[in-house]
Amino acid sequence: MRTGVFAEKESHVHVASRQLLLDSSETLPQPLGGVVATAGGTPGDVADVVQASLRQHGAAVVELEEILSDDDFRAFGAHLGNAMPETDPAVQPFVTDGVILNLVTRHAHTADISLQPFAENSLSLHAEGSGRTAGQQPRYIVLMCQDPGADPASAQTVLVPMSDVHQRLSPEHRAVLSRTRYAHLPAGETILREHDGRPVFSFRDFLHDKLEWVNEGDDSDDAVDQALQALLSGMYTTSAAGVHWRRGLLVVIDNTYFFHGRTAGVSSPAHPRHLKRLRLH
């Protein structure tokens, strides 16, 4: 078993690719080829439409006939799983009923990580809850647009298929990642695992922060470093889709199918963007 630290360098391929994807104001193609289902009626009716798409694609994009109330939003989520409480003290001013996070753009660009979901910052690609064990991670991320804000073309939610990233990795890099985990996680909770015969990643692009790792095999520090670089490069050079938000749009992401993130946005105090989020397991 080996331990080490990964820190990105400006020379790493993914740094320029990340900037191009998330911070260049590029308009990305819409998920699922731009196909948007429509749904109305009860929360159960909406869930039926969503579940069919999730089974086929690992994601769902639905135009709601009417915005769901908070009660109906929670009831919809209950058809897919159990809502996870929002426990981070920093986000409590934005939490409703303990489980609904109101993603409202209130801040300009900030270095404060806890405020970045509510700011103009782009958000790096990640699997939700990658710092937790697989059993504690959310299965689904549900986003509903209350208001797209003053500039609906900005702050696109970005989806990158994990399967496509996996295909870009060499067999050697895959093997190393399947033996490497975050240092604080228990044995077996590796960056790359298999779920229902599919490759699944538990990984976040930590940007300039260091990633402390443990390798459960005997791979060299250089082998782990090269595998992590290859993973990050694959995440930012694989074809990405971007959700173009509008009022009443509901998007559900299967956390075992996609990395997700966000392009940079524009804050408008008079007309802030507002998404509602549930995390379900």
C-alpha positions as CSV (number, residue, x, y, z in Angstrom):
1,M,0.0,0.0,0.0
2,R,1.2,3.5,-0.9
3,T,0.2,7.0,0.1
4,G,0.8,10.2,-1.8
5,V,-0.5,13.6,-2.8
6,F,-1.7,14.8,-6.2
7,A,-1.6,18.5,-7.0
8,E,-2.4,19.9,-10.4
9,K,0.1,22.0,-12.4
10,E,-0.6,24.6,-15.0
11,S,1.2,22.4,-17.5
12,H,-1.4,19.6,-17.1
13,V,-3.5,19.1,-20.2
14,H,-6.8,19.3,-18.3
15,V,-6.2,22.8,-17.0
16,A,-6.6,24.4,-20.4
17,S,-9.4,22.0,-21.4
18,R,-11.3,22.9,-18.2
19,Q,-11.1,26.6,-18.9
20,L,-12.3,26.1,-22.4
21,L,-15.3,24.0,-21.3
22,L,-16.4,25.9,-18.2
23,D,-15.1,29.4,-18.4
24,S,-15.2,30.4,-22.1
25,S,-18.9,31.1,-22.5
26,E,-19.2,28.2,-25.0
27,T,-22.8,27.1,-25.7
28,L,-22.9,23.4,-25.3
29,P,-25.3,20.9,-27.0
30,Q,-28.3,20.0,-24.9
31,P,-28.4,16.6,-23.1
32,L,-30.2,13.6,-24.8
33,G,-29.9,15.2,-28.2
34,G,-32.1,18.1,-27.1
35,V,-35.1,15.8,-26.6
36,V,-37.3,17.1,-23.8
37,A,-40.3,15.2,-22.5
38,T,-43.3,16.9,-21.1
39,A,-45.1,15.9,-17.9
40,G,-47.9,17.1,-15.7
41,G,-50.4,15.9,-13.2
42,T,-49.4,14.3,-9.9
43,P,-45.8,13.9,-8.7
44,G,-46.2,10.3,-9.5
45,D,-47.1,11.1,-13.1
46,V,-44.0,13.2,-13.4
47,A,-41.9,10.4,-11.8
48,D,-43.2,7.8,-14.4
49,V,-41.9,10.0,-17.2
50,V,-38.6,10.5,-15.5
51,Q,-38.0,6.9,-14.6
52,A,-38.5,5.7,-18.1
53,S,-35.8,8.1,-19.3
54,L,-33.5,7.2,-16.4
55,R,-33.7,3.6,-17.3
56,Q,-32.7,4.3,-20.9
57,H,-30.3,7.2,-20.6
58,G,-29.2,7.7,-17.0
59,A,-30.7,11.2,-17.1
60,A,-34.0,12.8,-17.7
61,V,-35.0,16.3,-19.1
62,V,-38.6,17.1,-18.6
63,E,-40.7,20.2,-19.3
64,L,-43.3,20.6,-16.5
65,E,-46.7,21.8,-17.2
66,E,-46.6,23.6,-13.9
67,I,-43.8,24.2,-11.4
68,L,-43.9,21.8,-8.5
69,S,-44.6,23.2,-5.1
70,D,-42.1,22.3,-2.4
71,D,-44.5,19.7,-1.1
72,D,-44.9,18.2,-4.6
73,F,-41.2,18.5,-5.3
74,R,-40.4,16.4,-2.2
75,A,-43.3,13.9,-3.1
76,F,-41.8,13.6,-6.6
77,G,-38.4,12.8,-5.1
78,A,-39.9,10.1,-2.9
79,H,-40.9,8.1,-6.0
80,L,-37.1,7.9,-6.9
81,G,-35.5,7.5,-3.5
82,N,-35.0,9.1,0.0
83,A,-34.1,12.8,0.2
84,M,-30.8,13.5,1.8
85,P,-30.7,16.2,4.4
86,E,-28.6,19.4,3.7
87,T,-26.4,19.5,6.8
88,D,-23.6,21.9,5.8
89,P,-23.9,24.9,8.1
90,A,-22.8,27.2,5.3
91,V,-25.8,26.5,3.1
92,Q,-28.5,26.6,5.7
93,P,-29.8,30.1,4.6
94,F,-30.6,28.5,1.3
95,V,-32.3,25.3,2.6
96,T,-36.1,24.6,2.7
97,D,-37.6,21.8,4.7
98,G,-34.2,20.4,5.5
99,V,-33.7,18.8,2.1
100,I,-34.4,21.3,-0.7
101,L,-31.4,23.4,-1.6
102,N,-32.2,26.7,-3.3
103,L,-29.4,27.5,-5.7
104,V,-29.8,31.2,-6.0
105,T,-27.1,33.3,-7.7
106,R,-26.4,35.9,-5.1
107,H,-22.6,36.5,-5.3
108,A,-20.0,37.6,-7.8
109,H,-17.0,35.4,-8.4
110,T,-15.7,34.2,-5.0
111,A,-12.8,32.1,-3.6
112,D,-15.1,30.9,-0.8
113,I,-15.9,27.3,-1.7
114,S,-19.0,27.2,0.4
115,L,-20.5,30.2,-1.5
116,Q,-19.5,29.1,-5.0
117,P,-22.8,27.2,-5.7
118,F,-24.5,30.6,-5.1
119,A,-22.0,32.7,-7.1
120,E,-20.8,33.4,-10.7
121,N,-18.1,30.8,-10.5
122,S,-18.0,27.7,-12.7
123,L,-18.1,24.4,-10.8
124,S,-15.6,21.8,-11.6
125,L,-16.7,18.4,-12.9
126,H,-17.4,15.8,-10.1
127,A,-19.4,12.9,-9.0
128,E,-21.7,14.1,-6.2
129,G,-20.5,13.0,-2.7
130,S,-17.2,11.6,-4.0
131,G,-15.7,12.1,-0.5
132,R,-18.2,9.6,1.0
133,T,-18.4,5.9,0.7
134,A,-20.4,4.6,-2.3
135,G,-23.3,3.6,-0.1
136,Q,-23.6,7.2,1.3
137,Q,-23.5,8.9,-2.0
138,P,-26.7,10.2,-3.7
139,R,-28.0,8.1,-6.6
140,Y,-29.9,11.0,-8.2
141,I,-29.5,14.8,-8.3
142,V,-32.8,16.5,-9.1
143,L,-32.8,20.1,-10.4
144,M,-35.9,22.2,-11.1
145,C,-35.7,25.7,-12.6
146,Q,-37.8,28.3,-10.7
147,D,-36.2,31.2,-12.6
148,P,-33.4,31.0,-15.3
149,G,-32.2,34.5,-14.3
150,A,-31.3,37.5,-16.4
151,D,-29.1,35.5,-18.8
152,P,-30.5,32.0,-19.3
153,A,-27.6,31.1,-21.6
154,S,-25.1,31.3,-18.8
155,A,-24.5,28.9,-15.9
156,Q,-25.3,25.8,-17.9
157,T,-25.3,22.5,-15.9
158,V,-22.7,20.3,-17.6
159,L,-23.1,16.5,-18.0
160,V,-20.2,14.3,-19.1
161,P,-20.8,10.5,-19.4
162,M,-18.6,8.4,-17.2
163,S,-18.6,5.6,-19.8
164,D,-17.1,7.9,-22.4
165,V,-14.4,9.0,-19.9
166,H,-13.7,5.4,-19.1
167,Q,-13.2,4.5,-22.8
168,R,-10.5,7.2,-23.1
169,L,-8.4,5.7,-20.3
170,S,-5.8,3.0,-21.0
171,P,-6.2,-0.4,-19.4
172,E,-3.2,0.5,-17.2
173,H,-4.8,3.7,-16.0
174,R,-8.1,2.0,-15.3
175,A,-6.3,-0.6,-13.2
176,V,-4.4,2.0,-11.1
177,L,-7.6,4.0,-10.5
178,S,-9.4,0.8,-9.4
179,R,-6.7,0.5,-6.7
180,T,-6.6,4.1,-5.6
181,R,-8.9,6.0,-3.2
182,Y,-9.1,9.2,-1.2
183,A,-6.9,8.9,1.8
184,H,-9.7,9.5,4.3
185,L,-12.0,6.7,2.9
186,P,-11.9,3.1,4.0
187,A,-10.4,0.3,2.0
188,G,-12.2,-0.7,-1.1
189,E,-13.8,2.8,-1.7
190,T,-11.8,3.4,-4.9
191,I,-12.0,6.1,-7.5
192,L,-13.1,3.6,-10.1
193,R,-15.5,0.8,-9.4
194,E,-18.1,-1.3,-11.2
195,H,-21.8,-1.0,-10.7
196,D,-24.3,-3.2,-12.6
197,G,-21.6,-4.0,-15.1
198,R,-20.8,-0.3,-15.7
199,P,-17.7,1.7,-14.8
200,V,-18.5,4.3,-12.1
201,F,-16.2,7.0,-10.8
202,S,-16.1,8.5,-7.3
203,F,-14.0,11.6,-8.1
204,R,-14.0,15.4,-8.0
205,D,-11.7,17.8,-9.8
206,F,-10.2,19.5,-6.7
207,L,-8.8,22.4,-8.8
208,H,-5.9,23.9,-7.0
209,D,-6.5,21.9,-3.8
210,K,-4.3,18.9,-3.1
211,L,-5.8,15.4,-3.2
212,E,-4.3,13.0,-0.6
213,W,-4.6,9.4,-1.9
214,V,-4.0,5.8,-0.9
215,N,-3.1,3.1,-3.4
216,E,-4.2,-0.3,-2.3
217,G,-1.8,-2.0,-4.7
218,D,1.9,-1.3,-5.2
219,D,1.6,1.2,-8.0
220,S,4.3,3.9,-8.0
221,D,3.6,7.5,-7.2
222,D,4.3,8.3,-10.8
223,A,1.7,5.7,-12.0
224,V,-1.0,7.2,-9.7
225,D,-0.1,10.7,-10.8
226,Q,-0.3,9.8,-14.5
227,A,-3.6,7.9,-14.0
228,L,-5.2,10.9,-12.2
229,Q,-3.9,13.3,-15.0
230,A,-5.4,10.9,-17.6
231,L,-8.8,10.9,-15.7
232,L,-8.9,14.7,-15.5
233,S,-8.0,15.0,-19.2
234,G,-10.7,12.6,-20.2
235,M,-13.3,14.4,-18.1
236,Y,-12.7,17.7,-19.9
237,T,-12.1,16.4,-23.4
238,T,-15.0,14.0,-23.7
239,S,-18.1,15.4,-25.4
240,A,-20.1,17.4,-22.9
241,A,-23.7,18.5,-22.8
242,G,-25.1,21.6,-21.2
243,V,-28.6,22.2,-19.8
244,H,-30.0,25.5,-21.0
245,W,-32.3,26.4,-18.2
246,R,-35.8,27.8,-18.5
247,R,-38.7,28.1,-16.0
248,G,-40.3,24.7,-15.4
249,L,-37.5,22.6,-16.7
250,L,-36.8,19.5,-14.5
251,V,-33.5,17.6,-14.9
252,V,-32.6,14.4,-13.0
253,I,-29.0,13.0,-13.2
254,D,-28.0,9.5,-12.2
255,N,-24.8,10.0,-10.2
256,T,-23.5,6.6,-11.4
257,Y,-23.8,7.6,-15.1
258,F,-22.5,11.2,-15.3
259,F,-20.0,13.6,-14.0
260,H,-21.6,17.0,-13.7
261,G,-20.5,20.6,-13.1
262,R,-21.5,24.2,-14.2
263,T,-20.2,26.8,-16.6
264,A,-19.6,30.3,-15.3
265,G,-22.6,32.5,-14.9
266,V,-23.6,36.1,-14.5
267,S,-25.2,37.4,-11.3
268,S,-28.0,39.9,-11.4
269,P,-29.3,41.1,-8.0
270,A,-32.5,42.3,-9.6
271,H,-33.1,39.0,-11.4
272,P,-31.2,36.1,-9.9
273,R,-31.1,32.6,-11.2
274,H,-32.9,30.1,-9.0
275,L,-32.8,26.3,-9.2
276,K,-34.2,23.9,-6.6
277,R,-32.2,20.8,-5.8
278,L,-32.9,17.4,-4.2
279,R,-30.3,14.7,-3.6
280,L,-31.8,11.2,-3.4
281,H,-30.3,7.9,-2.4
